[in-house]
Amino acid sequence: MPQLLRAAGLNTAAAYRAVEGITNSTIAATQAAVKEANVEAYHLIYLVAIAFGVVAIAASASVADIKPEQRSKEVAARLENDKVSAPEVKH
């Protein structure tokens, strides 16, 4: 059994041939089980990724635009609560 599990982890023809006493029907059943396990595992991952994508789109849609007067060549965007410092006076 441990040999079969290692072969299933690799899921290659050479790995299955290395298992003593294995039959073609056992190989086919193991390959089908590996495929089904991958489908189930990635199903949850994709659902979580979709949920994060929806949240990201909703968050980006709720952000207000930056007004042109808040932008300058020195600062990409000045936030509402940023304090504007007085220009330095050179003596």
PLY file of the C-alpha trace (Angstrom):
ply
format ascii 1.0
element vertex 91
property float x
property float y
property float z
element edge 90
property int vertex1
property int vertex2
end_header
0.00 0.00 0.00
2.75 2.59 0.75
4.22 1.90 -2.71
0.84 2.56 -4.31
0.44 5.84 -2.40
3.90 6.98 -3.51
3.05 6.04 -7.09
-0.24 7.93 -6.85
1.65 10.98 -5.57
3.88 10.91 -8.64
1.03 9.73 -10.91
3.36 8.53 -13.65
3.35 5.26 -15.60
6.86 4.45 -14.39
5.84 4.92 -10.75
2.86 2.58 -11.16
5.00 -0.08 -12.92
7.36 -0.07 -9.92
4.56 -1.27 -7.59
4.70 -5.04 -7.14
1.63 -7.02 -8.16
-0.32 -4.04 -9.52
-2.94 -4.65 -12.21
-4.18 -2.39 -14.96
-7.55 -2.03 -13.25
-5.84 -0.90 -10.03
-3.80 1.66 -11.98
-6.93 2.97 -13.70
-8.84 3.21 -10.41
-5.93 4.98 -8.71
-5.54 7.46 -11.56
-9.28 8.20 -11.45
-9.07 8.74 -7.68
-6.11 11.12 -8.08
-8.00 13.09 -10.72
-11.11 13.33 -8.53
-9.04 14.41 -5.53
-7.46 17.21 -7.59
-10.87 18.38 -8.81
-12.21 18.55 -5.27
-9.11 20.27 -3.91
-8.98 22.98 -6.58
-12.75 23.53 -6.48
-12.53 25.16 -3.05
-9.46 27.21 -4.04
-11.25 28.64 -7.08
-14.33 29.51 -5.03
-12.18 31.39 -2.52
-10.37 33.21 -5.36
-13.71 34.25 -6.86
-14.85 35.58 -3.48
-11.67 37.66 -3.09
-12.10 38.95 -6.65
-15.66 40.06 -5.98
-14.60 41.84 -2.79
-11.73 43.56 -4.63
-14.02 44.76 -7.42
-16.61 46.02 -4.92
-13.90 47.84 -2.96
-12.46 49.46 -6.07
-15.92 50.55 -7.21
-16.57 52.27 -3.88
-13.41 54.39 -3.90
-13.89 58.03 -4.89
-11.92 59.57 -7.73
-8.97 61.82 -6.99
-9.72 65.40 -7.94
-7.23 67.14 -10.25
-6.53 69.84 -7.63
-5.31 67.13 -5.24
-2.56 66.07 -7.66
0.75 67.71 -8.40
4.11 66.86 -9.89
5.57 66.40 -6.41
2.78 64.28 -4.91
0.73 61.65 -6.73
-2.36 62.51 -4.66
-2.89 64.62 -1.56
-5.31 63.04 0.89
-8.07 64.97 2.64
-6.36 64.87 6.04
-2.84 65.72 4.76
-1.48 68.94 6.19
-0.02 71.26 3.59
3.31 72.50 4.84
4.40 76.07 4.24
7.10 76.47 1.61
10.61 76.78 2.98
12.07 80.27 3.03
15.68 80.51 1.96
17.80 83.28 3.53
0 1
1 2
2 3
3 4
4 5
5 6
6 7
7 8
8 9
9 10
10 11
11 12
12 13
13 14
14 15
15 16
16 17
17 18
18 19
19 20
20 21
21 22
22 23
23 24
24 25
25 26
26 27
27 28
28 29
29 30
30 31
31 32
32 33
33 34
34 35
35 36
36 37
37 38
38 39
39 40
40 41
41 42
42 43
43 44
44 45
45 46
46 47
47 48
48 49
49 50
50 51
51 52
52 53
53 54
54 55
55 56
56 57
57 58
58 59
59 60
60 61
61 62
62 63
63 64
64 65
65 66
66 67
67 68
68 69
69 70
70 71
71 72
72 73
73 74
74 75
75 76
76 77
77 78
78 79
79 80
80 81
81 82
82 83
83 84
84 85
85 86
86 87
87 88
88 89
89 90
